[in-house]
């Protein structure tokens, strides 16, 4: 099996409520929970981190395509949010993603860019089948 990351992402939490240090390839970022549930809001919560992955991947994928095609689009905004609904006694998550082109191209190009966004790698992972295996380290 070939991993997508050279090194795994590693997180650590101590006694300070909900503040985690997430170690990635080139540094550390802090994750926390909002104050309303007992955190100190010193960093993004897990849902924000998940949506950040989608937003970042969408933006990078669109920029690669726009640059490759030589399109005149200088700035792109992407926002995402998540909500859950109970359907057939199961919790179903819905992610809404919205894209704004500051220099909007013609409608045909906008439709193509929406297709490109739908196919960014993180979108594909989130829409596909995800298996999570969990084990204890010694």
VENFEN-V542720 format. One record per helix or strand of 2 or more residues. SS is the DSSP state (~ for helix, > for strand). FROM is the first residue (numbers start at 0). LEN is the number of residues. Records with the same first field share a line. If there is no record, write none. Layout:
SS = FROM-LEN / FROM-LEN
This chain:
> = 9-4 / 19-5 / 26-5 / 75-12 / 89-12
~ = 34-3 / 45-24 / 106-12 / 120-7
